[in-house]
Amino acid sequence: MNQLRFVDGLVITLYFVAMAGIGFWFSRRAKTTDRYFVGTRAYSGWVAGLSLFGAQISSITFVAYPADSFKTAWLRFLICLTLPVSVWIASRYLLSFFRRGNVTSLYEYLEARFGPRTRVYGASVFIIAQCIRISLILYLVALLMHSLTGWDVFTCMLLGGAITAYYTVVGGMEAVIWTDVVQSVLLTAGGLLLLGTILWKLPGGFGQLLSVATADGKFLFGEAGADGWIHAIPWGVSLTHKTFVMLLVVGVIQWLTDYVTNQEVVQRYCAAKSESAARQGMWICCWSCLMTWGYFMLLGTGLYVFYRVFPDPRVAEMLSGVRKAEEIVPFFVATQLPPGLTGLVIAAVLAAAMSSMSSAMNSISAVGITDIYRRHLATGRDEGHYVRAAKVVTLLSSGIMIGGAWLLFRAESKTLQDLWTEFQSILAGGLLGLFLLGFFTTRVDGRAVGIGIACAVGFSTLISFASLGWLPAAWTSALASHFDFYFTGIVGNLLSFGVGFGCATLLPARSRSLANLTVWTRDATKLD
């Protein structure tokens, strides 16, 4: 176990001080819930885009993406390649719905379209999913800090969680946005430094990386077979196993869910100064994310080649599964980087994690206060009361994050990028299908979507129990033999949309105003 060197500790300390300072600076301005959750609503496209990029890129990217391509190949990058398709759909057809008036939470749309119970469902699903996500992010960054400093894992979790909670609680959305911008630059620099070190130390440089990785099938969209070699996945359509086409569909569903049903993302739309600025921010984020994800997958491939050339028994254990593949980046940093640069990379990983955690915590608070507390539990209070309540919710979410990260540390899992993909599918709960029913239909109302949601939740619950091992072994085996859990999101959204639409055609229609609530009843002059 390594002990942190003074110069590295100094770099990390300066980073923490800078982040806390930004939070303190903006703490004087977050006096209303509107300011606390969406800032000034006047940010330019590049600021909104970099902030969104910082929220999307986390320690899952910095640690789990390289771990995945290091241990297997580029299979899950297929999902990333569909991001431009989803962004085009969201920016072209759906963005304007979230720019209506002074919306703070995207789930306000669900109440306007379907009623208050649907709004509470959407808000609840989001809060649960985000609590799991930030726990996973904190776990990964604590793993790195533990490997590089020798500090206890729980201490690392407390330190990373506490600093993030501080500037998020006191500074609100303005602090989150500007720390995201700084952190985006830092995490990119850290990633470039790692791959540069690999290429500098490899005798054959980039050419050697390409030749060895190609020979071993590390660039394939495939998985390891029983013989230990990587085999490309088939092209066809199937629900029983991963195929090229099905993973593309998974990607479109996943990113549409993110860009249409995720409060963390939509808050950036609302914080931009105009719809055109919001759209520009979406595309800046899209291309930045795509290049960054590809880059970090390449980093994992580079780590595989590096240790093929310079074998190490500890790395062999990571490839065989004796040790977790997520240890590869921390191990490389600890053993291959000189003093100072190690601290910079640790700060970069902290930046990746903290930008996502702060964004998620602020969004959890926005949804919890706007959609549940202010709407149903404590109506008619003054702004000061709701700002204080928002800070309490943010603080509570940080406690859940730390506890969840500790549970993940104690658990055995596959590579965590793979685990998170399954989590996203299961926790989506048919939410994208619900929003699409709102945007693209006029007959569907709250009664019909309630039935559709019930079917989607029932299906997702069944898959969740199977994934967690809570069903009898025979049931789980039978289910897994007929259905790959990666496709839970596809089926869940098809259920919520198909059942909801079908029920709407059977139930008696209700007369109600749908002005500016569907693509068929939209008045473009009143939406931005």
VENPEJO-V128967 format. One record per backbone hydrogen bond with DSSP energy under -1.0 kcal/mol. NH is the residue of the N-H (numbers start at 1). CO is the residue of the C=O. If there is no record, write none. Layout:
NH/CO + NH/CO
This chain:
9/5 + 10/6 + 11/7 + 12/8 + 13/9 + 14/10 + 15/11 + 16/12 + 17/13 + 18/14 + 19/15 + 20/16 + 21/17 + 22/18 + 23/19 + 24/20 + 25/21 + 26/22 + 29/26 + 31/29 + 36/32 + 37/33 + 38/34 + 39/35 + 41/38 + 43/271 + 48/44 + 49/45 + 50/46 + 51/47 + 52/48 + 53/49 + 54/50 + 55/51 + 56/52 + 57/53 + 62/58 + 63/59 + 64/59 + 65/60 + 67/63 + 68/64 + 69/65 + 70/66 + 71/67 + 72/68 + 74/220 + 77/74 + 78/75 + 81/77 + 82/79 + 83/80 + 86/82 + 87/83 + 88/84 + 89/85 + 90/86 + 91/87 + 92/88 + 93/89 + 94/90 + 95/90 + 97/94 + 98/95 + 99/96 + 108/105 + 109/106 + 111/107 + 112/108 + 113/109 + 114/110 + 119/115 + 120/116 + 121/117 + 122/118 + 123/119 + 124/120 + 125/121 + 126/122 + 127/123 + 128/124 + 129/125 + 130/126 + 131/127 + 132/128 + 133/129 + 134/130 + 135/131 + 136/132 + 137/133 + 138/134 + 139/135 + 140/136 + 141/137 + 142/138 + 143/139 + 144/140 + 145/141 + 146/142 + 147/143 + 148/144 + 149/145 + 150/146 + 156/152 + 157/153 + 158/154 + 159/155 + 160/156 + 161/157 + 162/158 + 163/159 + 164/160 + 165/161 + 166/162 + 167/163 + 168/164 + 169/165 + 170/166 + 171/167 + 172/168 + 173/36 + 176/172 + 177/173 + 178/174 + 179/175 + 180/176 + 181/177 + 182/178 + 183/179 + 184/180 + 185/181 + 186/182 + 187/183 + 188/184 + 189/185 + 190/186 + 191/187 + 192/188 + 193/189 + 194/190 + 195/191 + 196/192 + 197/193 + 198/194 + 199/195 + 200/196 + 201/197 + 202/198 + 205/202 + 208/204 + 209/205 + 210/206 + 211/207 + 212/208 + 213/209 + 214/210 + 215/211 + 216/212 + 217/214 + 218/213 + 220/217 + 222/220 + 223/231 + 225/229 + 228/225 + 231/223 + 233/221 + 244/234 + 245/235 + 247/243 + 248/244 + 249/245 + 250/246 + 251/247 + 252/248 + 253/249 + 254/250 + 255/251 + 256/252 + 257/253 + 258/254 + 259/255 + 260/256 + 261/257 + 266/262 + 267/263 + 268/265 + 269/265 + 270/266 + 271/267 + 272/268 + 273/43 + 278/274 + 279/275 + 280/276 + 281/277 + 282/278 + 283/279 + 284/280 + 285/281 + 286/282 + 287/283 + 288/284 + 289/285 + 290/286 + 291/287 + 292/288 + 293/289 + 294/290 + 295/291 + 296/292 + 297/293 + 298/294 + 299/295 + 300/296 + 301/297 + 302/298 + 303/299 + 304/300 + 305/301 + 306/302 + 307/303 + 309/305 + 310/306 + 316/312 + 317/313 + 318/314 + 319/315 + 320/316 + 321/317 + 322/317 + 323/317 + 327/324 + 328/325 + 331/327 + 332/328 + 333/329 + 334/330 + 335/331 + 336/332 + 337/333 + 342/338 + 344/340 + 345/341 + 346/342 + 347/343 + 348/344 + 349/345 + 350/346 + 351/347 + 352/348 + 353/349 + 354/350 + 355/351 + 356/352 + 357/353 + 358/354 + 359/355 + 360/356 + 361/357 + 362/358 + 363/359 + 364/360 + 365/361 + 366/362 + 367/363 + 368/364 + 369/365 + 370/366 + 371/367 + 373/368 + 374/369 + 376/372 + 377/372 + 377/373 + 378/373 + 386/382 + 387/383 + 388/384 + 389/385 + 390/386 + 391/387 + 392/388 + 393/389 + 394/390 + 395/391 + 396/392 + 397/393 + 398/394 + 399/395 + 400/396 + 401/397 + 402/398 + 403/399 + 404/400 + 405/401 + 406/402 + 407/403 + 408/404 + 409/405 + 410/406 + 419/415 + 420/416 + 421/417 + 422/418 + 423/419 + 424/420 + 425/421 + 426/422 + 427/423 + 428/424 + 431/428 + 434/430 + 435/431 + 436/432 + 437/433 + 438/434 + 439/435 + 440/436 + 441/437 + 449/445 + 450/446 + 451/447 + 452/448 + 453/449 + 454/450 + 455/451 + 456/452 + 457/453 + 458/454 + 459/455 + 460/456 + 461/457 + 462/458 + 463/459 + 464/460 + 465/461 + 466/462 + 467/463 + 468/464 + 470/465 + 476/472 + 477/473 + 478/474 + 479/475 + 480/476 + 481/477 + 483/479 + 484/239 + 487/484 + 488/485 + 491/487 + 492/488 + 493/489 + 494/490 + 495/491 + 496/492 + 497/493 + 498/494 + 499/495 + 500/496 + 501/497 + 502/498 + 503/499 + 504/500 + 505/501 + 507/503 + 516/521 + 517/514 + 519/439 + 526/523
